[in-house]
Structure formats: C-alpha cells, structure tokens
Amino acid sequence: MDIEFSTKKLIDNYSSMIFHIALGYLRNKEDAEDLVQEVFINYIKHIKMNNKFTDENHEKYWIIRVTINLCNNQLKTYKKKDKFYSNDETLQEFNFNEDEICLLDCISKLKSKYRDVFELFYIKEFKISEISSILNISESNVKTRLKRARENLKKLLQSGGDNLSERF
C-alpha cells in the first residue's frame, strides 16, 4: 500500500512537468506521453537498484535530467532516421500562437547544451543555481550557455526574417 501511495504521489507531482518538458523538445503529443512513461520506468529501475534521493529537490532534479536526456536521445534518433517534424497541430492544440510556434522552432534548432539551459531558465523558470544542480555544471557555465543560447537564438530569428528577434 505504501508503494502504491508513493507511486501515485510521484505521478501526481511530476507527470505534468515531464510531459511539458518532453512536448517542448519533441513537439509531438504522443511521443511526449510515451516519454513520460519511460521516465517513470527509469525512476523505478533507479530505486530498485537501491539508489536513494537526498531530498525532494534531488529527486525532482534527477527526474528533469532524465527527461532531458531521454528527449535528446529521441531527437538524435529522429535526426538519424530523418523523422523529425514540426507538428503545428499539436502545438495549436495547446494554444500556442504563430509567434510562439516560430520561437519554439528556433529553440529546437539550438544545440542541446544551449537549449537545455534556455528552456530550464526561461520556460521552466528555474534559478541559475537550480539549473547548475540539474545539469551538474557550474553556475558560470550556466550563465555562459544562457548568453550563447540568446545570441544563437537571435541569429536564428533574424535569419528567418522574423520580427521576434526584437524581443530578445
């Protein structure tokens, strides 16, 4: 009964967050839903190997890191199979407007190390110190990656002729 309760609590606490992170990366509702299940499977394997979390933040950061890693792995698979596509219908279903879809397209073109910090900082609104813990990199490295992500994103937006670059 205790395991069922903790599993339900885990799913209640993290499934929405995992889904939204995965949707931002994968841009496909079904793939994001599948990834949520995969994250929980990894979590169960992690716990069964007697790995413990020091506190709730450690657990949350671990889940976010695994989610990002699985998303990046999935994107690599898409690129190898030339399968990646922009699913604007999925994004419109979640009430993204044209500007937001364009911005998400540009964000998805960033290198993963820049996209990770950008999404965690601007979309998920984590602090620099939290991102440092999640990604296991120094705070100065987080700041540098954020700066480079903004610069690269601005170039991508300008090269597409979009006026969105003026907002950054």
N, C-alpha and C positions, 0 to 999 in steps of 0.2 A: 504493500500500500504506500509506503514511504517513497519507493522508487517511482511509482505512478504519479504521486503528487509532485515530486521534483521534476519529472519529465514534463508534466503539464505546465508547471511554473516556468520551466525553461522555454518551452514552445510559446507560451503566452508572452514572456518577456522579450524574446529575441526574433521570433519568426517574421514579424513585420519589418524590423530593421534589416534583417538578412535579405528579405525579398526586395526591399527598396534599393539596397546596395547592388544586388545582383541585376535588378532591372536597369539601373543606371549604366552598368557595364555591358550587359548582354543585349539590352534593348528588345527583349522578347519575353513576353509574359510566361510562356510555357517553360522556357529554359530557366528563367528565374525561379519558378516554382520547383523545378527539378533540383536546382542548386540548393534551395533551402533544405530539402530532404537530405542531400549529400552532406551539407554542413552538420546536420544533426547526427548523421551516421558517423562522421568523423569525430564528433563530440563523444558519442557513446564508446567508440573504439579507444579514444584518448582516456576516458575514465576507466574503462575495463583494464587498461594497462597500468592501473593504479597511479595515474598521474593526477595530481591534485592542483587546485587553484588556490592561491593565497587569499584572495578576496573576490568580491563581485566584479570589481574593475578588471582584475586579471582575467577572469572568465570572459567578460564582455570583450576585452581587447583580443583575446585568443580567438573568439568567435569571429570578430571582424577581420582579423588577419587571415584566418582560414577562408572566409568568404571571398576576400580579395584575391587570395592565391588561387582558389578554385575558378574564379571569374577569369583571371589572367590566363590560366591553363586552358579554359574553354575558348577564350579568344584566340589563343595560339592554334588550337585545333581548327577553329573556323578559318583562320588565315591559311593554314596548310591545305585545307580542303576547298579554299576559295568560297566558303559558305557564308561569311559574314554579310549581313544585310541590314539595312535600316528599316525597322518596322514602325513606320509612322502611325499606322492604325493603333498599335499597342500604346504608343505614347499619347495619341489623342484620346484614347480611352481613359487615360489617367489625367486628362485635362491639361496637357502641355500645348501651348500655342506655337505658332510657326517660329517665332524668335527663340523660344526655349528649345525646340527641336533642333534648330540650326546650331545653337550653342552646345547642345548635347552631342551633335555630330562632331563638332570641332573638339570637344573634350575627349571624345572617344578616339580621336586621332593622335592625342598626346602619347608619348612614351609612358609605359605603365608606371615608372617611378615618379613621374610628374603628375600623372592622372590620379594616382593613389592619394598623394598629399593634397592635391587640389580638391578632390571630392570630399575627403575627410574634413578639410578645413572649411570650404565654402558651402558644401551641400549638407554634410552631416554636422557641421558647426562644432567640431572638436577643437580644443585648445592645442597650441603648438606642443606643449608638454605631453598631452594625451597622444597625439599623433606620433611623437617620439617613442613613447612606450609601445604603441600598437605596432609600429613598423620596425622597432628595435634599431633606431638610428638616432643620432644626436639632434638636439634642438636646432643647432646651427645648420645642420644638414636639411632639416625640415624647412627652415626659412629659405635656404638656398634653392631647394626644389620648388618651393612655392613661387619664388621670384622667377625662376626659369619657366615654370608652368604658365605663369601670367604672360611672360614675354612670348612664349611659343603660341599660346592661345591667341594673343593679339595678332601675331603674324598670320595664323590660320584664318582668323576672322577677316583680316584685311585682304588676304589673297583671294578670298571668296567674294570680295566686293560688298560684304555685309556692313551695315552701319552699326552692328552690335559692338564692334571694337571700340567705339567711342565710350562705351560704358566702363571699360577696363582701364 
